[in-house]
Amino acid sequence: MLQNLKTKAKLSILSFIALLAILILGILGTVQLKQVNNGLVRVYNDRVLPLEQLKIIADEYAVNIVDTTHQTRNGNFNFDKCISNIDEAQTKIKSNLEKYLSTELTKEEKVLVDSLKSFVAKGDEVTNKIKQSCKNKDIDSITKITIEELYPNIDPISGKVSELIKLQLDVAKNETDIAAEIYSSSKTTIILTIVISFVVLTLLSYSIISDIIKKLDKVKTELLNFFSFLNKEKNDVTLLDINSKDEFGEMAIVINENIVKTKKLIEEDIALIEDAKVVMSRVNNGWYGQFIEKSTSNASLEEFKNNVNKMIDNTKNRFVHVNEVLTSYSKNNFIPALKMEANDERGGVFETLVNGINTLQQTLTQMLVENKTNG
């Protein structure tokens, strides 16, 4: 049954069964995987991203603002640098805090966030004082704020952020545990479906592949025979014997047609070459009256034949013309002379022949003139 089905149909059946198995797996696992995916999305959006946002907030307060204050106080930063750094820090703090507050917060997290907001307000108040002192270029005010207000108002923010980061990790771990439970409950069903699908697909694949390999072996064998014929290792070639109605059967028809066509072309080439050997042998012996008569479908070889025939004909005409000139000399007519044609190669043997005969003509003419003069 499978033998006469087209390869496309065979592969379609195989694909359909594979897709059916995948569909079953998809239906069985959709609910569980969706729950796992939702958990992972929550972990990433509400726990992983907030970790980065909280870290940026803590770093901007503890590193950028505090460090800028000390660097300005010590004279390492000018007041413009101080203002620029604080503006940048406030922008990052505001942006990341807004992003964090837009995530889904747990009840415990909301309590910590309310506390964080109050600490941030105090931290912003101190930060604005430092920035204003930089605008006023008041180093004494900066020193006073650093000693009396900076750490008491900034340190609690870092502590509260640390509590929130720990909470993110705890919630993320809980989501991970839930995902692990869902995976464990659905694993058995999915494995069973995979095993059944694997057995069915293996049997069907073996049947299809065996049929394809068998036909490929036939194609390989006949192609090797054909190449042996091309390389003159064999004197004949056989045709491909595949009678199925699939792509291999169609391919066999095309291959057989080309084998017949190529065999005919090779036989024509051989006949033309044998004819050329006879003609060239006679040309070699001085006979220019015979041409290559055989023809072939090989355009290059046919062109070569025509060029050889043209060469033989042109050479024959040259010899005839030379003979006519020499004949006129034998009849005491020394007027004719040989000329090089426009397409004749200069410096070749034929030019030497032309020059030699023309020199002979001039010498004989001069001799006759001298004899006539001397009486």
KEPA-478147 format. One record per residue (C-alpha): x, y, z. Coordinates in steps of 0.001 Angstrom, whole numbers, padded with zeros to 6 digits, always signed. Example, Ala and Ser with C-alpha at 12.3 -4.5 7.8 and 13.67 -1.06 7.14 Angstrom:
2
+012300-004500+007800;+013670-001060+007140;
//
This chain:
375
+000000+000000+000000;+002721+002464+000987;+004779+001576-002089;+002436+003297-004529;+001791+006316-002339;+003738+009402-003255;+006533+010336-000890;+004616+013512-000087;+001627+011423+001026;+003831+009101+003098;+005501+012001+004849;+002116+013667+005308;+000821+010577+007122;+003937+010504+009272;+003634+014211+009983;-000073+013903+010790;+000563+011212+013387;+003436+013217+014839;+001268+016344+014965;-001564+014364+016533;+000791+013145+019239;+002024+016679+019786;-001578+017916+019948;-002416+015344+022611;+000660+016335+024564;-000323+019954+024166;-003863+019378+025434;-002669+017305+028367;+000030+019741+029359;-001576+023072+028486;-003181+023716+031866;-000122+022700+033861;+002316+024500+031590;+000157+027616+031650;+000254+027600+035431;+004018+027123+035386;+004399+029880+032806;+002242+032266+034816;+004378+031536+037831;+007568+032195+035891;+006122+035431+034493;+005193+036533+037998;+008647+035631+039264;+010319+037605+036494;+008021+040636+036395;+007215+040926+040106;+010388+039478+041684;+013393+039467+039326;+012929+042915+037783;+012157+044490+041192;+015467+043110+042478;+017289+045196+039874;+015070+048226+040522;+015567+048047+044289;+019310+047589+043870;+019505+050700+041656;+017557+052716+044259;+019840+051557+047066;+022983+052152+045009;+021938+055648+043960;+021388+056641+047591;+024258+054754+049207;+026844+055222+046468;+026029+058070+044120;+024474+060615+046497;+026664+059783+049506;+029834+059509+047423;+029083+062751+045542;+028537+064549+048861;+031891+063375+050229;+033747+064070+046965;+032314+067605+046858;+033103+068171+050526;+036705+067023+049941;+037086+069233+046876;+037342+066362+044362;+034084+067404+042644;+033110+070943+041744;+029612+072196+042556;+028340+071691+038981;+029439+068044+039103;+027670+067683+042448;+024402+069063+041050;+024665+066904+037900;+025285+063675+039868;+022433+064358+042305;+020004+065175+039467;+020965+061934+037716;+020558+059946+040936;+017137+061478+041696;+015946+060706+038167;+017011+057049+038440;+015526+056723+041948;+012172+058166+040867;+012003+056085+037667;+012895+052763+039302;+010662+053378+042326;+007682+054020+040025;+008455+050836+038081;+008716+048845+041297;+005442+050203+042701;+003651+049229+039457;+004369+045517+040095;+002054+043201+042029;+002852+043588+045743;+002091+041085+048491;+000462+042216+051761;+003736+041940+053622;+005466+043782+050807;+002952+046655+050951;+003732+047179+054638;+007450+047379+053881;+006794+049700+050918;+004828+052151+053095;+007770+052280+055471;+010186+052663+052541;+008212+055613+051166;+008583+057535+054429;+012322+056857+054483;+012631+057877+050820;+010833+061144+051574;+013362+061913+054306;+016222+060853+052034;+014924+063123+049269;+014696+065997+051742;+018354+065599+052693;+019330+065143+049031;+017585+068376+048065;+019381+070189+050862;+022724+068945+049554;+021822+069967+045995;+020730+073436+047174;+023973+073841+049102;+025875+072953+045915;+023858+075545+044012;+024714+078070+046735;+028342+076855+046681;+028142+076572+050454;+030776+074004+051474;+030125+074576+055176;+026479+073672+054759;+027453+070502+052875;+029846+069547+055672;+027167+070108+058312;+024578+068045+056411;+027113+065258+055913;+027883+065064+059617;+024405+065567+061066;+021803+064383+058527;+023248+062280+055683;+023690+058837+057230;+020725+058942+059666;+018397+059557+056708;+020090+057457+053983;+021032+054286+055906;+017404+053331+056776;+016579+053314+053052;+019284+050709+052375;+018040+048616+055295;+014447+048689+054103;+015522+047863+050531;+017458+044863+051866;+014275+043616+053582;+012336+043991+050332;+015028+042136+048360;+014887+039245+050849;+011109+039192+050501;+011410+039022+046685;+013664+035985+046990;+011277+034247+049416;+008259+034788+047144;+010256+033666+044088;+011225+030461+045906;+007581+029782+046737;+006563+030236+043071;+009368+027879+042044;+008131+025213+044478;+004618+025468+043023;+005989+025057+039487;+007946+021973+040593;+004776+020376+041991;+002885+020994+038739;+005759+019507+036738;+005850+016383+038910;+002101+015743+038581;+002048+016070+034783;+005312+014219+034056;+003853+010698+034152;+001024+011465+031726;+003341+013202+029281;+005925+010393+029395;+003240+007777+028696;+001965+009753+025711;+005507+010141+024406;+006204+006390+024655;+003041+005441+022750;+003692+008061+020078;+007300+006931+019775;+006324+003307+019116;+003757+004238+016454;+006058+006718+014737;+008977+004266+014815;+007009+001522+013049;+005620+003891+010442;+008999+005570+009905;+010716+002200+009434;+008220+001209+006752;+008554+004509+004870;+012344+004708+005186;+012804+001090+004046;+010788+001786+000902;+012748+004971+000175;+016146+003319+000775;+015275+000383-001478;+014443+002727-004336;+017475+004908-003655;+019690+001807-003932;+018213+001095-007353;+018851+004667-008450;+022416+004477-007110;+023146+001190-008911;+021872+002378-012273;+023628+005735-011972;+026926+003948-011262;+026345+001773-014327;+025643+004899-016367;+028831+006597-015123;+030794+003454-015990;+029368+003726-019504;+030368+007406-019656;+033889+006502-018525;+034049+003780-021217;+034302+001067-018564;+031184-000555-020039;+029954-000778-023598;+026271-000521-022788;+023961+000905-020139;+020711-000403-018641;+017627+001590-017702;+016264+002195-014207;+013570-000321-013212;+011194+001474-010812;+007516+001173-011700;+005922+002771-008637;+003626+005772-008938;+005489+007939-006443;+008225+010532-007005;+010810+007791-007505;+008772+006362-010368;+008546+009819-011942;+012262+010344-011363;+013034+006986-013002;+011191+008083-016154;+013228+011305-016343;+016515+009486-015650;+015790+006840-018292;+014945+009513-020867;+018243+011269-020159;+020187+007987-020271;+018768+007243-023732;+019462+010806-024881;+023033+010797-023515;+023760+007366-024981;+022609+008593-028395;+024773+011723-028052;+027856+009696-027085;+027349+007340-030021;+027042+010347-032368;+030223+011866-030891;+032117+008593-031336;+030981+008296-034972;+032025+011898-035694;+035423+011411-034030;+036080+008227-036033;+035154+010086-039226;+037478+012939-038188;+040355+010497-037648;+040016+009214-041229;+039831+012742-042671;+042805+014033-040634;+044833+010983-041649;+044252+011815-045327;+045009+015509-044715;+048237+014447-043042;+049088+012585-046260;+048358+015643-048412;+044742+014996-049454;+042493+018033-048978;+039471+016817-050896;+037666+014991-048071;+035670+016573-045210;+034119+015345-041939;+030557+014331-042849;+029176+012901-039591;+027056+015156-037354;+026245+015243-033629;+023852+016994-031242;+026897+018126-029254;+027080+021824-030169;+030758+022216-029214;+031870+019165-031174;+029714+020188-034141;+031343+023632-034090;+034773+021991-033948;+033865+019842-036978;+032766+022884-038963;+035974+024741-038073;+038120+021776-039149;+036233+021485-042454;+036637+025219-043006;+040371+024946-042281;+040739+022077-044773;+038811+024003-047441;+040797+027233-046885;+044127+025389-046984;+043061+023583-050150;+042145+026924-051808;+045510+028412-050779;+047378+025511-052362;+045269+025802-055548;+046046+029524-055783;+049792+028933-055243;+049694+026232-057912;+047952+028605-060347;+050679+031240-059830;+053467+028698-060292;+051726+027347-063414;+051668+030863-064904;+055412+031145-064200;+055986+027867-066066;+054277+029495-069054;+056651+032507-068869;+053947+034731-067338;+055617+036328-064343;+053034+039020-063704;+050908+037193-061035;+052103+037528-057434;+050849+036140-054124;+049271+038401-051487;+048575+037954-047751;+044878+038159-046916;+043602+040577-044261;+043035+037801-041698;+046288+035925-042382;+048641+035553-039408;+051878+037494-039889;+055238+035839-039314;+053954+032347-040016;+055047+029645-042449;+052503+030754-045058;+053911+034298-045077;+057383+032785-045632;+055984+030816-048592;+054337+033936-050058;+057506+035991-049645;+059612+033191-051166;+057429+032849-054284;+057224+036629-054715;+061030+036819-054407;+061300+034104-057075;+058937+036107-059319;+061005+039264-058874;+064287+037400-059538;+062971+035767-062719;+061576+039072-063944;+064886+040835-063275;+066767+038049-065068;+064576+038370-068147;+065068+042143-068201;+068845+041756-067974;+068889+039116-070738;+066852+041370-072975;+069168+044314-072282;+072312+042275-072991;+070870+041189-076288;
//
